[in-house]
Amino acid sequence: MTRLRCYMNWLALQGLSPASPGSHAGDPVAAIHAAGYDGIQFIAPLDLCALAHARSLGLGVCGSNRVNTPAEAAPIAQAAADAGLECLTLHVGWGMESDDEGVRLIEAVLHAATLHRIPLYVETHRSTLFQDMQRTVQFVARFPQLRFNGDFSHWYTGSEMVYGGFENKLAFIQPVLDRVRFVHGRIGNPGCMQVAIALNDPAPYVAHFRTLWKRSFEAFLRAVPSPTTDPAPQQSFITFTPELLAPDIYYARTFRGAEESDRWQQSLLLAQIARSCFTDAEQQCVGNHSMDATEAPNSG
């Protein structure tokens, strides 16, 4: 099994042109399979027919949901486990919680993941407990067993990561990057969180997202699961899922009434970039390992 798996996000199909291969007007599950994706990330409530169709084609299946209160975490995890989902990405809280309230939410999510034996990846998302870099890093220090869905456009645009130095902020969030096990693929710039790009786009923000993804992949490749720090089940792969959303929820930009780009084609492009970043991460890790072996003292 490849250690990087590219899934398509079910919500990203909404609003596509009827002519698009991923349109709900056709057979989107078959189109996702034919496009070379490894699986589908479904949204709540689950489309059980599409879920069964995906499994019949050998596609992986995972989900997403929201935990607003500690009491919601365990039932959501149980439902996902009962449905046979591989994992869930979670919006947790609304971002207005006190530290004590945040701690109770995190404890509930971690307990639910362990209790129901399903990875739960909290998202770096606006209007959630993990909406800003500083607080998230502080929570990681207290709960190192947290694992993340890196939805980085929320931080890149919402916290304007280039203001004050991208490299400074990259270093600051390294504890989060070390714990990313799922990535929502979207590229933004300092003023807009979802923009169209080209394969070899020279824009600095494209290079920044490549760096964020590569650093996350490197951290995954270096990680060795521990029964002490990783009580919940760990996947043997990291998931990259393009999540380019429709203009009616103010993600995709429109010009003169038309979307900026074909989101289906852009999603395929993002997956291609992610695979390239993962290859670079693998080579980096192999190079570092070889260097460590060369520099190790001679035991003879």
C-alpha positions as CSV (number, residue, x, y, z in Angstrom):
1,M,0.0,0.0,0.0
2,T,1.3,3.4,-0.9
3,R,2.1,5.6,2.1
4,L,0.3,8.6,0.5
5,R,-3.3,8.1,-0.5
6,C,-5.2,10.7,-2.5
7,Y,-8.9,10.9,-1.8
8,M,-11.6,13.2,-3.3
9,N,-13.8,15.2,-1.0
10,W,-17.6,14.6,-1.6
11,L,-18.5,18.2,-0.7
12,A,-16.1,19.4,-3.4
13,L,-18.4,17.9,-6.1
14,Q,-21.2,20.3,-5.3
15,G,-21.8,23.0,-7.8
16,L,-19.7,21.4,-10.5
17,S,-20.8,21.9,-14.1
18,P,-23.1,19.0,-15.3
19,A,-20.4,18.4,-18.0
20,S,-17.8,17.7,-15.4
21,P,-16.8,14.0,-14.8
22,G,-17.4,14.5,-11.1
23,S,-20.9,16.0,-11.4
24,H,-23.6,14.4,-9.3
25,A,-25.6,14.3,-12.6
26,G,-23.5,11.4,-13.7
27,D,-21.8,8.7,-11.7
28,P,-19.3,10.6,-9.4
29,V,-18.0,7.6,-7.6
30,A,-17.1,5.9,-10.9
31,A,-15.5,9.1,-12.1
32,I,-13.5,9.4,-8.9
33,H,-12.2,5.9,-9.4
34,A,-11.4,6.4,-13.0
35,A,-9.5,9.6,-12.2
36,G,-7.1,7.5,-10.1
37,Y,-8.1,8.6,-6.6
38,D,-7.5,6.1,-3.9
39,G,-10.7,6.9,-2.0
40,I,-13.5,9.3,-1.1
41,Q,-14.0,11.5,2.0
42,F,-17.7,11.6,2.6
43,I,-19.6,14.3,4.6
44,A,-22.3,13.9,7.2
45,P,-24.9,12.6,6.8
46,L,-23.4,9.7,4.9
47,D,-24.6,8.9,1.4
48,L,-24.9,5.2,2.1
49,C,-25.5,4.3,-1.6
50,A,-22.4,6.1,-2.7
51,L,-20.5,4.6,0.2
52,A,-21.4,1.1,-0.9
53,H,-20.6,1.9,-4.5
54,A,-17.2,3.2,-3.5
55,R,-16.4,0.0,-1.6
56,S,-17.5,-2.1,-4.5
57,L,-14.9,-0.4,-6.6
58,G,-12.2,-0.9,-4.0
59,L,-12.0,2.8,-2.9
60,G,-11.1,3.7,0.6
61,V,-13.7,5.6,2.6
62,C,-13.4,8.2,5.4
63,G,-15.6,11.0,6.7
64,S,-15.9,14.4,8.3
65,N,-18.0,15.8,11.1
66,R,-18.2,18.5,13.7
67,V,-18.0,18.2,17.5
68,N,-19.5,21.1,19.3
69,T,-19.7,19.7,22.9
70,P,-17.7,17.0,24.7
71,A,-20.9,14.8,24.8
72,E,-21.0,14.6,21.0
73,A,-17.5,13.2,20.5
74,A,-18.1,9.5,21.4
75,P,-21.4,9.0,19.5
76,I,-19.9,10.6,16.4
77,A,-16.8,8.4,16.6
78,Q,-19.0,5.3,17.2
79,A,-21.2,6.0,14.2
80,A,-18.1,6.4,12.0
81,A,-16.6,3.2,13.3
82,D,-19.9,1.3,12.9
83,A,-20.0,2.5,9.2
84,G,-16.5,1.2,8.7
85,L,-15.0,4.6,7.9
86,E,-11.2,4.7,8.1
87,C,-11.0,8.0,10.0
88,L,-12.8,11.3,10.5
89,T,-11.6,14.8,10.2
90,L,-13.3,17.0,12.8
91,H,-14.2,20.7,13.2
92,V,-14.0,21.0,17.0
93,G,-15.7,23.8,18.9
94,W,-16.4,27.3,17.6
95,G,-13.2,29.1,18.6
96,M,-14.9,31.1,21.4
97,E,-14.1,28.5,24.1
98,S,-12.1,29.2,27.2
99,D,-9.0,27.2,27.7
100,D,-10.8,24.9,30.2
101,E,-13.6,24.4,27.8
102,G,-11.2,23.7,25.0
103,V,-9.4,21.1,27.2
104,R,-12.7,19.3,27.9
105,L,-13.4,19.1,24.1
106,I,-9.9,17.8,23.3
107,E,-10.1,15.2,26.1
108,A,-13.5,14.0,24.8
109,V,-12.2,13.7,21.2
110,L,-9.1,11.8,22.3
111,H,-11.1,9.5,24.5
112,A,-13.6,8.8,21.7
113,A,-10.8,7.9,19.3
114,T,-9.4,5.4,21.8
115,L,-12.7,4.0,22.9
116,H,-14.0,3.4,19.3
117,R,-10.6,2.6,17.8
118,I,-10.9,5.2,15.0
119,P,-8.4,8.0,14.2
120,L,-10.0,11.4,14.7
121,Y,-8.0,14.3,13.1
122,V,-8.9,17.7,14.3
123,E,-8.8,20.5,11.7
124,T,-6.8,23.7,11.5
125,H,-10.0,25.5,10.5
126,R,-11.5,28.9,11.0
127,S,-14.2,29.2,13.6
128,T,-13.0,26.2,15.5
129,L,-10.9,25.6,18.6
130,F,-7.8,25.3,16.3
131,Q,-8.4,28.4,14.3
132,D,-5.1,30.1,15.3
133,M,-1.5,29.0,15.4
134,Q,-0.6,30.2,18.8
135,R,-3.4,28.5,20.7
136,T,-3.0,25.3,18.7
137,V,0.7,25.0,19.5
138,Q,-0.1,25.5,23.2
139,F,-2.7,22.7,23.1
140,V,-0.2,20.4,21.4
141,A,2.2,21.0,24.2
142,R,-0.5,19.8,26.7
143,F,-1.9,17.1,24.4
144,P,1.0,15.7,22.3
145,Q,-1.3,12.8,21.2
146,L,-3.4,15.2,19.1
147,R,-3.3,14.4,15.4
148,F,-4.4,16.9,12.7
149,N,-6.0,17.5,9.4
150,G,-3.8,20.2,8.0
151,D,-6.3,22.5,6.3
152,F,-3.6,25.2,6.0
153,S,-5.4,27.8,3.8
154,H,-7.3,28.8,6.9
155,W,-4.1,29.7,8.7
156,Y,-2.3,31.0,5.6
157,T,-5.0,33.5,4.7
158,G,-6.8,33.9,8.0
159,S,-3.6,34.5,10.0
160,E,-1.7,35.9,7.0
161,M,1.3,33.7,7.4
162,V,3.5,35.8,5.2
163,Y,3.1,38.9,7.5
164,G,6.0,38.7,10.0
165,G,7.9,36.1,7.9
166,F,6.6,32.8,6.6
167,E,9.7,30.9,7.7
168,N,9.2,32.2,11.3
169,K,5.7,31.0,11.4
170,L,6.6,27.7,9.7
171,A,9.1,27.0,12.5
172,F,6.6,28.0,15.1
173,I,4.0,25.5,13.9
174,Q,6.4,22.6,13.5
175,P,4.8,20.8,16.5
176,V,1.6,20.8,14.5
177,L,3.2,19.7,11.2
178,D,4.8,16.8,13.2
179,R,1.3,15.6,13.9
180,V,-0.5,16.0,10.5
181,R,-1.9,12.7,9.3
182,F,-4.5,14.1,6.8
183,V,-4.3,17.2,4.5
184,H,-7.1,19.1,2.9
185,G,-5.7,20.2,-0.4
186,R,-6.4,23.8,-1.1
187,I,-4.1,26.7,-2.0
188,G,-4.7,30.3,-1.0
189,N,-2.9,33.5,-1.1
190,P,-2.6,36.2,1.7
191,G,-6.0,37.7,0.6
192,C,-8.0,34.7,-0.7
193,M,-8.1,31.2,0.7
194,Q,-8.9,29.4,-2.6
195,V,-7.3,30.4,-5.8
196,A,-6.6,28.6,-9.1
197,I,-3.0,27.7,-9.9
198,A,-0.9,26.2,-12.7
199,L,1.3,23.1,-12.4
200,N,4.5,25.1,-12.3
201,D,3.0,28.2,-10.9
202,P,5.8,30.6,-9.8
203,A,3.7,32.4,-7.2
204,P,5.3,32.4,-3.8
205,Y,2.2,31.2,-2.1
206,V,2.2,28.0,-4.2
207,A,5.8,27.4,-3.0
208,H,4.7,28.0,0.6
209,F,1.9,25.4,0.3
210,R,4.3,22.9,-1.2
211,T,6.6,23.5,1.8
212,L,3.7,23.0,4.3
213,W,2.7,19.7,2.6
214,K,6.3,18.4,2.2
215,R,7.1,19.2,5.9
216,S,3.9,17.3,6.9
217,F,4.8,14.3,4.8
218,E,8.4,14.3,6.1
219,A,7.1,14.3,9.7
220,F,4.7,11.4,8.9
221,L,7.6,9.4,7.3
222,R,9.8,10.0,10.4
223,A,7.1,9.1,12.9
224,V,7.2,5.9,14.9
225,P,3.9,5.1,16.6
226,S,4.2,4.7,20.4
227,P,1.6,2.9,22.6
228,T,2.2,5.7,25.1
229,T,1.7,8.7,22.9
230,D,-0.5,7.1,20.3
231,P,-3.3,5.2,22.2
232,A,-5.7,5.4,19.2
233,P,-5.2,3.4,16.1
234,Q,-2.7,4.8,13.6
235,Q,-3.0,4.6,9.9
236,S,-0.1,3.3,7.8
237,F,-0.6,6.1,5.3
238,I,-1.2,9.8,5.2
239,T,-4.2,11.1,3.2
240,F,-4.3,14.1,0.9
241,T,-7.8,15.2,-0.1
242,P,-8.4,18.1,-2.4
243,E,-11.2,20.2,-0.9
244,L,-12.1,22.9,-3.5
245,L,-15.5,24.2,-2.5
246,A,-18.2,26.0,-4.4
247,P,-18.8,29.7,-4.8
248,D,-22.1,29.7,-3.0
249,I,-20.3,29.2,0.3
250,Y,-17.7,31.8,-0.7
251,Y,-14.7,29.6,-1.4
252,A,-14.3,29.5,-5.2
253,R,-13.9,32.9,-6.8
254,T,-16.2,34.0,-9.6
255,F,-15.6,36.5,-12.4
256,R,-18.6,37.8,-14.4
257,G,-20.7,35.0,-13.1
258,A,-18.4,32.2,-13.9
259,E,-16.1,30.2,-11.6
260,E,-12.4,31.1,-11.8
261,S,-11.5,27.5,-12.8
262,D,-12.7,24.0,-13.3
263,R,-12.5,22.6,-9.7
264,W,-12.4,19.0,-10.9
265,Q,-9.3,19.7,-13.0
266,Q,-7.7,21.8,-10.2
267,S,-8.3,19.0,-7.8
268,L,-6.4,16.6,-10.0
269,L,-3.6,19.1,-10.2
270,L,-3.4,19.5,-6.5
271,A,-3.2,15.7,-6.1
272,Q,-0.4,15.7,-8.7
273,I,1.5,18.3,-6.7
274,A,1.0,16.4,-3.5
275,R,2.4,13.2,-5.0
276,S,5.4,15.2,-6.1
277,C,5.8,16.7,-2.6
278,F,5.6,13.2,-1.1
279,T,8.3,11.9,-3.4
280,D,10.5,14.8,-2.4
281,A,9.8,14.1,1.3
282,E,10.8,10.4,0.8
283,Q,14.0,11.4,-0.9
284,Q,14.7,13.9,1.9
285,C,14.2,11.3,4.6
286,V,16.4,8.8,2.8
287,G,19.1,11.4,2.4
288,N,18.9,12.3,6.0
289,H,19.1,8.7,7.0
290,S,22.2,8.1,4.8
291,M,23.9,11.2,6.2
292,D,23.2,10.0,9.8
293,A,24.7,6.6,9.0
294,T,27.7,8.2,7.4
295,E,28.3,10.5,10.4
296,A,27.7,7.8,13.0
297,P,30.9,6.9,15.0
298,N,32.7,3.7,14.0
299,S,31.7,1.1,16.5
300,G,34.8,-1.0,15.6
